[in-house]
Amino acid sequence: MRVYIAKLEAEERRASGKPVPEDIARLLRSLIVDVTSPGEVVDIYAKIGIERPDLGRLTPGAIESLRTTPAPNVAIEALRAALTEDVNAVTGGNLSRERQFSERLAELMNRYVNSQLTAAEVIEELIRFARDVAADADRGEKFDPPLARDELALYDAVSQNEAAVLLQGEDTLAQIARELIGIMRRDVRTDWTVREDVRAKLRVSIKRLLVKYKYPPDQQPEAIRLVIEQMEALAPKYVEGDER
């Protein structure tokens, strides 16, 4: 009821040219963050009968309509929801990238709720964010040979270690990622999820490969933990024979 009254009062004040009180504006902004839990997507455009923009192909016309919409809060929530979908589709089990994108989106929305950004500024940031997500889908193509999605996920995991990036370089880290996928194809079995000895064998194989490449050069155990975490997140796909 409080939300309904706040919306009604805000609409009446906007219609009469009066400013919306800060407490009501803050409440309405907070809905954009609170209305959905992480991972849940609510298509606000569909609910009000407006076609949602395709973030993968933001045309000049679509961008202009977002910038000039009379309902910026609706546009912001629709963009946020669509970005959540796109991030899930693009990252595809890539833990490092998923966390980076999720943290970036959460920080952006919190800045809006806390009145650090205007609606127009948030829309611009979300448009920029959408372009970055779209470009992320093709990152693997820059390597020679290109990295497939799972290889890229492991590349991102090993490249979280700054010393490795500086001292070993992208090409070596990409090769580590390719060989880690080779280990996955070789060692993951149908009983992987229930037998600890099978999981232990996978971890040993991972550590041996990393030792072969002297990774990480700064001997940080966290770097190895991240690689194992990413491998175990991908492993069920290889049990099911659905690897890409």
N, C-alpha and C positions, 0 to 999 in steps of 0.2 A: 504494500500500500504506500509506503514511504517513497519507493522508487516511482510508482505511478504518479503520485502527487508532484514529485520533483520534476518529472518529465512534463506534466501538464503545465506547471507554473513556468518552466523554462520556455515552453512553446508559446505561451501567452505573452511573456515578456519580450521574446524575440519578435513576435508578430506586431507588438505595439512599439517596438523600437527601444524598449527599456533594457538596461543591462541585467544579466543573470547573476544573482548573488553568488559569491565565491563558494559558499558551502554547498549549494545546489550543483554548481558547475563541477566541483570536486567529486561529488557523489556520482554524477553521470559519467565522468571520466573514469572513475574507479570500476565502473561496470565492465569496461573494456578488458580489464585485467581479471576481475573476479567472476565474470559470467561463465568462464570455461576453465577447466583444470588443464594442466599440461598434457598435450597430446590429443585433447578433445577439440573437434572442429565444429563450429557453428556457422553456417553460411547465412549471414545476415542479409546479403543481397537477395538470396532466394526467398527469404521470409517476407521481404517487402516487395517482391516482384521485379527486382532490377537485375539485369544480367551482370554477373560478376566478371571482372576483367581476367584475362588469361595472363598471369604474371610472366610466363615464358615468352610472351609476344606482346609486350606493352607498346602499343602503337602511339604515335603522337596524339591521336584523338582520344584514346583511352586515358592517357596521362593528363590531358587537358580537362577531361570530364572529372577526374579525381581531384584536380586542383581547384575546380570551380564548383564542386558539388554544394548544394545548399544544406546537406546533412553530413558534415565532415566526420562526426563521431561514427556514423554508420559506415562511411568509407574506410575509416581507420580500422574498425573491427573486421570488416570484410577483407581488407588487405592483410591484417594479422592472421586471420583464419586461413586465408589462401597461402600465406607464407609458411604456416605450420605444416600444411599439406605438402608444399613443394620441398621444404627442408627434409621431411621424412622420406619423400620419394628420391631426392637427389643423394642424400647421405647413405641410404641403404645399408644400415648397420655399421657405418663408419663412426665409431664412438668419439674420436677426437673432433671431427668436423661437426657432428651433431651437437656436441657440448658447446663448441664455439658459437654456432649459429643460435642455439637456444639461449645462451648467456647474452648474446648481442641483442636478441629480440626482447628478452626480459628487461634488460637495462634500458632499452629505448622506451618501452611501455611504462616503466616505472618513472622515467623522467617526465613523461607526459602526464601521468597521474599526479605527480608532485609539482605540476605547473612550471617545470623547467623548460618545456617546449610547448609552442602553440600547436593547434591542430594542423595548421598549414605546414609547419616545420616537421611534424611527425609524418605527414603524408609524403613529403619530399624524402625523408629518411627511409621510409618503407619502400618507396619506389626505387631508391638506390640499393636497398637491401635485396629487393626482388631481382634486380639486374645481377647482383653479385651471386645470388643463389643459382640463377640460370647459367652464368659463366662457370660456376663450380662443376657443373655436370661434365664439362669437357676438359678438366684439368689433366686427366690422365693422358691426353693426346700429345702433350708437350714432351713426353719421354720417348726415348728410342731404345727398344720398341715401346709402344704405348702401354701404359698400365691399365689393366682391367679394373673394375670397381673394387673387388676385394683386395687386389694388389695395392690399389691406391689407399685403401683404408689402413693397410699395414705400413705403407710408406708414411702416411700421416702420423701413425703411432711412433715409428722410429724417429721421425723428424721433430718430435716434441722435445727431444734432447738437443739443446742449442749447441753443445760442444760437438755432437755428431754432425750437425749441419755444417759447422765451420770447418772441422778437421777432416771429415770424410766426404762431404759433398753429396749433391743430389743423386748423381749416377750410382754411387756405391750404395746409398740408402735404397734406391729403387731396386737394385739387384738383390739386396737383402730381402725386400718385400716379395720379389718373385720367388726366391728360394723358400721363404716361409710358407707361401702357398703350396709349393711342391711338398713340403713336409706335411701340410694339412691333407693333401690328396693321398699321401702315402700312409700316414699314421692314424687318421681318424677312422674309427670303425663303428659298426652299428651299436655296439655296447658302450660307446664313449660316455654317454650321459649317466650310466649306472655303475661303471667300474672305475674305481679310483686308480687302479694300476695302469689302465689305458690312458687316463688323464695325466698321470705322472710321467708316462713314457713320452707323451706329447710335450710336456714341459721340459723334459731332459733334452729332447731333440731341438727344441727352440733355443735353449741355453747353449747347446753345442754350436749351433750355427752362429749365434751372436758372438761367442768366443772366437770362432774362426775369423770373423770380421773385426774383432777387438772392439765390439760395440757393448756399451757406450764408452767412448774414450775417456770420460771423466769418472767411470766406474760407479755411476749413480744407480742404486738398486731400483729406484722409482722408474727409471727408463725401461728396465727389463719387465717390471710389473705391468707397465702399460702395454707392452707388446703381448705379453701372455694374456692379459685381459681382452685385448682385441682379438687374438687368435681364438680364445674360448667363446667369444661372442659370435664369431663366424663359423665355428666348428659344426653346429647342428645342421647347417646347410649342406655340409660335405657328407654328413651321415646320411642325409636324405637324397644325396646325389643331385642336388639342385644348384651346384656351384656355377658361377659365371666367370 
